[in-house]
Amino acid sequence: MEDQYMKIVEEELELAKRRIDARMKSSCPKDASMMKVEFRNRIVRMILTGEEIKGEGEVPIEVALVDDVTGDVVVDEPEATAKVEFYLLNVCGAEELIVPQGEGKLPILAGNVPLQLHRGVAKINNLKIRNYATKIKPPVFKLGARVVGASVRVKEAKTEAFTLKDFRIKYFKKHKNPSLSDEVSRLVFIRRGGKINGRLQDNNIHTVEDFLIRLLIDPQSLKSIVKTQAKKWKAIVNNAQACLVSERVYCYIDPKQKTGVVFNILGGVQGLCSGSHYYSQTSTLSEKHKVDAEKLLASAYQNWNEVKAFDDQNSLQQHLDERTEMVGEDVGSMDDEIDVVYDAAMQSPHDWPWSPSLFEGLRSESNGDEPRMVVGSGNSPRMWRKVVCVSKWLSLRRRVALLHLTPTPKKQRIV
């Protein structure tokens, strides 16, 4: 127990000593050992020219004026509102040399500099390094900071070393799993500004998506455009097909059969569609339906101008619903009635444009002498649209029949 008490007493004495030293120094004129500039977070290890300098985690770098003894931020001294300027240090082995401004050139650092402190703290925003700094070898630097216009000398600060690279490197970087919107030059063995890239651009193949679409439609044509060794061609195709999984789908509807196929950018069948229905579970399709899907897929490649792209399944379903509603409006525009009297003498099931099975689940109600069909609560909106269309068609047939049954009055001769 005595050891613990002694330890606590020693800690309290040490803390009191530091406080006394700080008060004694504060009563004396400030010198270089009392305040310093400090970077509050670490800088990123690699910076691109022309891009904002950030700290680790892509957060702004914070600088502060602190007491060199206690480490506390100085908030009440005149220097707490001073300006801080930044400079670049080239790291060559053990030497660190300030990079001078090139003759006849703009300052090597661009942005909101110098920076104004507010209560001893400020954040670096929009500070960039100009591109000509990459000509300095080796391209390893540190960022320095110093207070300007202060009445006393303040110690300067510098960051950890970082590597500087030309911003254009990001346009040449290859992606192991490219996205559909990536430029085609991101694929392996296709150099930005190179011959292969030029031929692809001339044939309107600008993105990875364009490349994959041409690969579906006409792989031989694409291969002749790329015109490279078989091994490289295979690597390019494999790199393109390794694109990130996307919900983007493509739909082709045969204008004669009114059925369609839905597939992805790699040509994989996602489902079939008929009317407003989309059957996405390809595993449950019959063998005949699978054969039909492959035939429709082949037709889609030959009639690509009629293929529509959708960002996801929801936008596809919305398109199919709107398409069905438009068809229903065209059929139903003959009449505004919804209820229709069923005339057994005039109509027979063979005369109906749809199968009588449409009316399964419907109940009839008597309204005076005319029975009317009523849609039950369990029927779907799609069945209701079909019933409306049939009803309107029957109504028109009835009106036409009445016109034929009504005798035409003979013309009277005027004497």
Helices and strands as residue ranges (DSSP letters): H 2-26, E 35-39, E 46-48, E 62-67, G 78-81, E 83-92, E 95-98, E 109-110, E 115-116, E 121-123, E 128-129, G 131-135, E 140-148, E 157-158, E 162-165, H 169-172, G 184-186, H 195-202, H 208-217, H 219-226, H 230-241, E 249-253, E 259-263, E 269-274, E 277-279, G 282-284, H 287-302, G 304-306, E 308-310, H 313-332, G 349-351, G 356-359, E 363-367, E 370-374, H 381-405
